[in-house]
């Protein structure tokens, strides 16, 4: 499909925002141009908790405009907690595990809050792609944002930012980013915007 191989959350608005709560089960082995496992439109809300799993999904394209978000492509708000896992996903270009979009039309950038869980063993396959675990988009006007409060980002691979590639805002308060790999820059974290680290381990 074009977007959301497993789940596609339709466009939300202020009066009727799209919402999806995943407190168990799995989204696995799906493929799309963007958001192999899940695609969430602007103003939508996705909550992942319990022992939920998003794994072995693929976002693949020969076009640089697509192939983003192997596990999750987020334009809205995403909160991850519990023992949730996002693992073994692949993307051609950016964000093999999670792609957090920057500005889109008149909406603000997307947000990803990771309170616990694991983002692991995801891989960007192109020679110039970023964010094996998490990609955060931005243009310094309407940035996407990623807040890591706890959890583990490990074993991910990309050309830039094996664990996290942050072109938007990245706040790290706790958690661990370890054992990730980048071919060119930022094995753990590649930051081209605003990075604040108050705790945790890289």
KESELO-430478 format. One record per residue: residue in one letter; x, y, z of N, C-alpha, C, O in turn. Coordinates in steps of 0.001 Angstrom, whole numbers, padded with zeros to 6 digits, always signed. Layout:
N
AXYZXYZXYZXYZ...
***
This chain:
202
X+000834-001188+000000+000000+000000+000000+000870+001240+000000+002082+001145+000190X+000262+002414-000212+001017+003651-000185+001528+003959+001206+002723+004198+001381X+000650+003961+002206+001042+004273+003577+000330+003336+004551-000859+003052+004408X+001079+002869+005535+000481+002026+006575+000191+000620+006114-000959+000269+005855X+001245-000198+006008+001047-001572+005575+000188-002387+006525-000619-003209+006090X+000362-002157+007845-000436-002876+008835-001640-002083+009285-002767-002574+009231X-001406-000836+009740-002469+000042+010228-002258+001428+009634-001147+001956+009685X-003301+002022+009076-003247+003394+008582-004277+004220+009330-005480+004019+009160X-003811+005155+010162-004704+006028+010911-005052+007225+010046-004167+007977+009636X-006330+007405+009767-006766+008470+008885-006576+009828+009528-006370+009943+010736X-006651+010856+008693-006399+012225+009127-007307+012622+010279-008522+012440+010213X-006714+013165+011331-007496+013653+012450-007638+015164+012390-006894+015823+011664X-008564+015715+013127-008689+017168+013238-009035+017525+014682-009183+016643+015528X-009161+018809+014956-009386+019255+016333-010678+018708+016923-010749+018468+018128X-011699+018508+016098-012991+018041+016586-013084+016527+016641-013819+015978+017462X-012353+015856+015782-012461+014402+015691-011097+013790+015367-010905+013261+014272X-010144+013856+016308-008801+013335+016046-008791+011812+015978-009531+011143+016700X-007953+011278+015110-007808+009833+015024-007037+009304+016215-006019+009886+016589X-007493+008207+016830-006814+007620+017990-006693+006112+017820-007572+005466+017249X-005590+005560+018323-005385+004113+018311-004618+003745+019567-003532+004270+019812X-005185+002835+020373-004542+002348+021589-004202+000883+021411-005083+000059+021168X-002914+000557+021534-002432-000816+021380-001845-001265+022713-000766-000817+023101X-002552-002149+023416-002107-002592+024736-001697-004061+024743-001520-004657+025805X-001549-004632+023571-001125-006016+023421-001170-006384+021950-001588-005583+021113X-000737-007602+021636-000776-008061+020259+000412-007563+019461+001342-006973+020011X+000373-007809+018140+001516-007450+017309+001085-006995+015922+000043-007400+015408X+001910-006148+015336+001787-005737+013944+003073-006188+013277+004143-005660+013582X+002991-007154+012375+004214-007773+011885+004146-008165+010413+003096-008541+009892X+005307-008064+009760+005531-008539+008387+004614-007873+007362+004052-008533+006488X+004478-006555+007488+003727-005765+006513+004695-004880+005731+005837-004678+006143X+004223-004352+004591+005075-003496+003766+004261-002354+003169+003113-002539+002766X+004875-001164+003118+004256+000010+002511+005354+000959+002061+006519+000786+002421X+004982+001965+001270+005959+002985+000889+006427+003762+002109+007615+004061+002234X+005510+004092+003007+005818+004777+004264+004997+004141+005383+003808+003867+005219X+005653+003909+006529+004930+003287+007636+004613+001838+007372+003447+001467+007236X+005644+001010+007297+005423-000402+007014+004486-001067+007996+003618-001846+007602X+004656-000764+009286+003776-001319+010303+002573-000449+010565+001440-000931+010568X+002815+000861+010791+001738+001790+011126+002055+003175+010579+003181+003659+010698X+001056+003803+009982+001150+005195+009519+000096+006002+010259-001085+005655+010234X+000521+007087+010925-000410+007928+011680-000384+009337+011130+000675+009963+011079X-001536+009846+010718-001647+011174+010124-001549+012263+011181-001549+011984+012380X-001464+013513+010720-001355+014658+011620-002543+014734+012573-003676+014421+012208X-002251+015160+013813-003225+015336+014893-003796+014024+015433-004660+014047+016309X-003332+012890+014929-003770+011607+015472-002942+011264+016707-001891+011858+016943X-003424+010299+017494-002749+009877+018724-002618+008361+018742-003601+007640+018570X-001397+007885+018952-001122+006450+019035-000471+006157+020379+000543+006759+020731X-001068+005216+021137-000530+004801+022431-000195+003322+022383-001049+002495+022063X+001053+002987+022700+001542+001605+022662+002004+001215+024056+002890+001863+024613X+001415+000161+024635+001743-000225+026002+001674-001740+026147+001495-002468+025170X+001823-002204+027404+001776-003636+027663+002918-004346+026969+004053-003870+026969X+002609-005500+026372+003628-006283+025662+003438-006183+024150+003725-007135+023424X+002962-005049+023682+002731-004833+022254+004030-004942+021474+005106-004646+021993X+003920-005373+020215+005107-005522+019372+004813-005070+017948+003777-005407+017374X+005734-004307+017395+005711-003933+015980+007029-004425+015399+008087-003883+015716X+006973-005446+014552+008203-006110+014148+008174-006608+012701+007129-006961+012156X+009365-006620+012109+009604-007204+010785+008742-006584+009689+008326-007266+008753X+008479-005283+009817+007767-004543+008782+008775-003793+007924+009918-003593+008334X+008351-003374+006725+009266-002734+005783+008627-001524+005118+007486-001583+004661X+009377-000423+005070+009014+000742+004266+010046+000826+003144+011201+001180+003383X+009632+000504+001934+010579+000373+000833+010168+001211-000358+008997+001244-000735X+011156+001899-000961+010894+002715-002147+012200+003047-002841+013243+003146-002194X+012150+003223-004162+013294+003709-004919+013332+005230-004961+014282+005816-005480X+012305+005870-004416+012147+007325-004420+012557+007893-003065+012145+007365-002032X+013359+008959-003046+013807+009558-001787+012658+010118-000960+012797+010287+000251X+011525+010409-001594+010375+010960-000870+009625+009904-000068+008802+010239+000783X+009905+008637-000333+009231+007538+000366+010269+006627+001020+011457+006949+001061X+009806+005489+001527+010717+004559+002193+011097+004991+003586+012230+004782+004021X+010133+005609+004309+010386+006104+005666+009480+005385+006682+008317+005093+006404X+010041+005116+007851+009230+004527+008924+008924+003067+008725+007782+002702+008445X+009928+002224+008866+009704+000785+008702+008691+000245+009692+007786-000499+009315X+008836+000617+010964+007881+000188+011979+006721+001146+012113+005561+000755+011982X+007041+002431+012382+006018+003464+012628+006389+004740+011876+007529+005197+011951X+005435+005310+011155+005567+006627+010544+004577+007540+011266+003364+007359+011152X+005103+008534+012019+004271+009330+012906+004223+010790+012494+005257+011453+012411X+002994+011302+012231+002784+012734+012013+002000+013357+013172+001828+014575+013229X+001526+012513+014094+000764+012989+015232+001530+012830+016522+002679+013262+016619X+000904+012208+017529+001485+012042+018854+001571+010558+019204+000575+009841+019114X+002757+010097+019601+003005+008686+019886+003629+008564+021271+004642+009201+021561X+003011+007731+022139+003559+007443+023462+003772+005943+023598+002863+005156+023335X+004973+005547+024008+005346+004139+024141+005707+003844+025592+006490+004575+026199X+005134+002766+026155+005416+002410+027538+005303+000898+027714+005125+000160+026745X+005410+000443+028983+005333-000984+029266+006536-001720+028712+007631-001163+028640X+006338-002963+028320+007421-003769+027744+007294-003851+026225+007698-004834+025604X+006728-002806+025648+006528-002753+024199+007849-002862+023455+008894-002456+023963X+007794-003418+022236+008987-003549+021415+008703-003124+019982+007640-003404+019429X+009679-002443+019400+009679-002120+017979+010991-002678+017448+012052-002108+017704X+010936-003777+016718+012172-004492+016403+012132-005153+015029+011077-005528+014519X+013328-005279+014452+013488-006032+013213+012817-005411+012009+012544-006109+011033X+012541-004112+012051+011923-003429+010918+012999-002835+010011+014132-002617+010441X+012632-002573+008737+013575-002011+007778+012933-000855+007017+011733-000860+006740X+013758+000134+006689+013316+001256+005859+014403+001560+004837+015592+001490+005148X+013997+001895+003629+014988+002243+002620+015723+003510+002993+016945+003575+002864X+014997+004528+003457+015603+005847+003657+015796+006258+005112+016939+006268+005571X+014768+006593+005854+014955+007106+007218+013985+006455+008201+012853+006114+007857X+014465+006293+009437+013594+005828+010509+013133+004401+010360+011945+004147+010161X+014057+003463+010454+013671+002057+010307+012735+001609+011421+011785+000866+011174X+012998+002058+012648+012111+001733+013757+010935+002686+013817+009784+002281+013654X+011236+003977+014057+010213+005018+014176+010646+006249+013388+011770+006725+013548X+009764+006763+012543+009982+008019+011820+009057+009061+012427+007835+008927+012366X+009652+010111+013018+008887+011189+013640+008980+012404+012714+010044+013012+012599X+007889+012758+012064+007921+013792+011042+008056+015189+011641+007635+015446+012769X+008652+016080+010859+008689+017486+011216+007408+018156+010768+006351+017526+010769X+007480+019424+010384+006283+020164+009997+005634+019548+008766+006308+018984+007904X+004324+019666+008703+003568+019142+007574+002412+020084+007307+001469+020156+008095X+002478+020814+006187+001497+021845+005883+001444+022849+007049+002462+023448+007397X+000266+023032+007646+000141+024018+008728+000187+023388+010114-000003+024085+011111X+000434+022084+010196+000451+021423+011496+001840+021463+012113+002834+021627+011405X+001909+021316+013412+003190+021245+014102+003841+019900+013846+003209+018973+013340X+005117+019806+014203+005809+018543+014050+005236+017469+014951+004567+017761+015942X+005507+016222+014595+005037+015081+015385+005837+014951+016669+006902+015552+016810X+005313+014151+017619+006024+013921+018877+006028+012438+019215+005068+011715+018950X+007154+011999+019818+007309+010626+020282+007855+010680+021695+008947+011201+021924X+007090+010136+022657+007529+010047+024051+007711+008575+024391+006760+007795+024355X+008942+008206+024722+009269+006822+025065+009512+006754+026569+010539+007217+027065X+008541+006163+027297+008642+006041+028747+009311+004746+029174+009887+004675+030260X+009241+003733+028343+009905+002451+028567+009755+001638+027295+009188+002109+026310X+010268+000408+027321+010192-000436+026138+011511-000501+025407+012531-000014+025895X+011486-001109+024226+012713-001358+023475+012514-001071+021994+011526-001496+021395X+013457-000350+021414+013534-000157+019963+014854-000782+019532+015919-000235+019818X+014795-001925+018845+016025-002685+018623+016068-003396+017272+015048-003779+016701X+017297-003551+016794+017590-004373+015610+016815-003936+014371+016415-004768+013556X+016608-002644+014236+015997-002084+013036+017112-001583+012118+018200-001250+012587X+016842-001527+010799+017928-001196+009868+017451-000325+008707+016460-000632+008043X+018183+000772+008477+018012+001585+007269+018947+001022+006213+020141+000858+006467X+018422+000725+005034+019198-000027+004056+019918+000817+003011+020829+000311+002356X+019542+002100+002825+020216+002912+001819+021550+003423+002354+021786+003424+003563X+022421+003858+001441+023758+004306+001825+023768+005709+002404+024808+006172+002873X+022633+006396+002382+022583+007760+002925+021461+007946+003947+021199+009074+004364X+020804+006878+004352+019660+006968+005254+020050+007209+006701+021175+006924+007110X+019109+007737+007470+019372+008128+008863+018365+007498+009826+017228+007198+009462X+018819+007308+011060+017912+006891+012129+017538+005430+012080+016409+005088+011727X+018472+004560+012431+018164+003138+012462+017072+002818+013461+016145+002066+013157X+017178+003390+014660+016144+003199+015677+015042+004229+015560+013874+003888+015375X+015428+005516+015672+014459+006625+015647+015010+007756+014776+016168+008150+014918X+014176+008271+013877+014494+009454+013079+013547+010568+013503+012334+010366+013559X+014102+011758+013807+013294+012910+014206+013492+014011+013171+014591+014550+013044X+012445+014347+012436+012536+015355+011387+012344+016755+011917+011825+016949+013016X+012769+017741+011123+012574+019119+011532+013255+020102+010619+014131+019739+009834X+012846+021354+010724+013453+022432+009946+013697+023664+010814+013812+024777+010301X+013775+023461+012139+013985+024518+013130+012816+025484+013250+012914+026476+013973X+011724+025221+012564+010514+026032+012684+009394+025222+013328+008820+025628+014339X+009097+024093+012741+008104+023172+013287+008742+021796+013375+008435+020904+012585X+009627+021638+014339+010366+020403+014496+009495+019262+015005+008514+019483+015715X+009863+018050+014636+009390+016891+015345+010134+016812+016667+011183+017437+016821X+009607+016052+017627+010281+015950+018922+010278+014512+019425+009322+013763+019225X+011386+014147+020090+011523+012832+020703+012001+013031+022128+013031+013664+022359X+011245+012487+023100+011621+012539+024505+011840+011125+025007+010916+010312+025019X+013069+010832+025423+013396+009511+025958+013461+009601+027479+014423+010125+028041X+012414+009078+028144+012360+009077+029600+012919+007802+030199+013413+007814+031326X+012850+006706+029465+013398+005429+029891+013273+004466+028717+012651+004783+027703X+013872+003289+028865+013825+002296+027802+015178+002130+027135+016163+002754+027530X+015212+001281+026119+016465+000914+025468+016353+001033+023957+015384+000579+023349X+017368+001656+023365+017496+001724+021904+018811+001051+021561+019877+001598+021846X+018755-000136+020950+019978-000918+020778+019954-001760+019499+018897-002146+019000X+021157-002029+018993+021311-002950+017870+020755-002450+016557+020504-003250+015657X+020553-001134+016419+020007-000572+015189+021130-000108+014268+022244+000152+014722X+020827-000004+012951+021862+000353+011976+021347+001377+010968+020197+001320+010532X+022222+002313+010610+021929+003307+009572+023245+003922+009129+024286+003669+009735X+023204+004727+008075+024414+005434+007661+024731+006571+008628+025894+006811+008954X+023678+007277+009091+023833+008350+010069+022859+008110+011217+021668+007883+011001X+023382+008164+012442+022512+007957+013594+022018+006535+013699+020842+006266+013454X+022887+005634+014054+022484+004232+014182+021347+004047+015166+020390+003323+014893X+021454+004707+016317+020384+004647+017307+019323+005687+017064+018146+005360+016906X+019744+006974+017034+018832+008103+016851+019458+009112+015901+020627+009466+016053X+018693+009575+014925+019088+010706+014089+018109+011831+014353+016918+011705+014068X+018612+012941+014901+017734+014032+015327+017985+015289+014507+018975+015992+014708X+017082+015555+013587+017068+016813+012847+016030+017755+013477+015932+018926+013107X+015270+017227+014420+014337+017993+015228+014832+018020+016659+016043+018032+016883X+013938+018029+017635+014293+018169+019045+014394+016807+019728+013498+015972+019598X+015480+016589+020450+015695+015335+021171+016066+015653+022614+017099+016268+022881X+015196+015217+023557+015444+015359+024988+015612+013977+025602+014705+013147+025535X+016767+013735+026195+017042+012448+026827+017136+012645+028332+018050+013309+028822X+016180+012062+029070+016140+012190+030522+016629+010949+031244+017106+011032+032376X+016513+009789+030591+016963+008520+031153+016970+007519+030013+016705+007872+028864X+017277+006261+030335+017292+005224+029314+018692+004964+028789+019668+005568+029233X+018764+004046+027829+020052+003598+027305+020028+003534+025783+019109+002977+025183X+021057+004115+025172+021273+003995+023725+022614+003309+023556+023655+003916+023809X+022608+002047+023131+023862+001282+023114+023874+000235+022006+022830-000264+021585X+025075-000083+021547+025250-001169+020594+024658-000911+019230+024342-001852+018502X+024502+000367+018866+023998+000726+017550+025170+000996+016609+026306+001144+017058X+024896+001059+015298+025976+001171+014327+025617+002154+013209+024516+002112+012660X+026559+003033+012886+026400+003955+011761+027595+003821+010824+028737+003728+011276X+027333+003811+009525+028415+003681+008557+029273+004933+008490+030475+004843+008240X+028662+006127+008714+029384+007384+008560+029442+008219+009832+030538+008584+010259X+028315+008534+010452+028362+009407+011614+027317+009076+012656+026177+008747+012329X+027720+009166+013928+026761+009010+015022+026303+007591+015245+025146+007263+014983X+027189+006749+015723+026797+005371+016005+025637+005292+016969+024702+004516+016771X+025699+006104+018023+024597+006174+018982+023577+007210+018592+022402+006901+018397X+024043+008472+018477+023158+009599+018151+023835+010521+017139+025003+010877+017292X+023094+010896+016117+023512+011936+015181+022548+013093+015354+021353+012953+015096X+023066+014249+015795+022200+015395+016075+022554+016564+015174+023702+017008+015134X+021549+017061+014447+021734+018233+013596+020837+019374+014057+020626+020340+013322X+020304+019262+015282+019382+020283+015782+019581+020454+017281+020695+020738+017723X+018524+020287+018075+018578+020558+019503+018600+019255+020306+017635+018490+020282X+019701+019008+021013+019846+017835+021854+020062+018273+023292+020986+019031+023587X+019191+017787+024200+019337+018045+025631+019421+016711+026345+018512+015889+026228X+020506+016483+027089+020687+015224+027806+020796+015510+029302+021772+016100+029765X+019774+015081+030051+019731+015291+031497+020103+014027+032271+020408+014087+033462X+020076+012885+031588+020391+011624+032246+020409+010510+031231+020237+010739+030034X+020622+009285+031721+020688+008139+030834+022100+007848+030361+023062+008468+030814X+022212+006891+029440+023534+006432+028997+023571+006277+027478+022701+005643+026881X+024600+006872+026869+024922+006601+025462+026275+005930+025438+026780+005596+024366
***
